[in-house]
Amino acid sequence: MPDATHYRWQDLPTEAVNPSALRQYVTGDGLTVARFEL
């Protein structure tokens, strides 16, 4: 099993999905974690 990697939301780029929604996400082997700001 590979070592875990620690990500901080404040260090990840933010993507504008539309004018009122922002998205950040991290993708790993077999798992994606996302955060949405409305």
C-alpha distance (Angstrom), angle and dihedral (degrees) to the residues before:
residue distance angle dihedral
M1 . . .
P2 3.82 . .
D3 3.78 121.7 .
A4 3.80 118.1 -92.2
T5 3.79 119.8 -107.8
H6 3.81 120.3 -141.1
Y7 3.82 116.1 -138.7
R8 3.80 125.9 -173.4
W9 3.80 116.9 -148.6
Q10 3.80 90.8 -138.6
D11 3.82 89.8 59.8
L12 3.83 96.2 51.2
P13 3.81 123.0 90.0
T14 3.80 117.5 -104.9
E15 3.80 120.3 -133.0
A16 3.81 122.6 -157.3
V17 3.81 105.4 -132.9
N18 3.81 89.5 -177.5
P19 3.84 133.7 -24.1
S20 3.82 92.8 -75.2
A21 3.83 103.2 35.3
L22 3.80 131.5 65.7
R23 3.80 125.5 -169.1
Q24 3.79 135.9 -161.4
Y25 3.78 124.3 178.4
V26 3.79 144.7 173.3
T27 3.79 121.7 -153.7
G28 3.78 123.4 -159.0
D29 3.79 136.8 163.5
G30 3.79 104.1 -51.1
L31 3.83 96.7 -15.4
T32 3.81 138.1 78.6
V33 3.81 122.2 -171.5
A34 3.80 118.9 -166.2
R35 3.78 136.6 -176.1
F36 3.80 122.4 -157.7
E37 3.79 126.1 -163.4
L38 3.80 116.1 -161.4
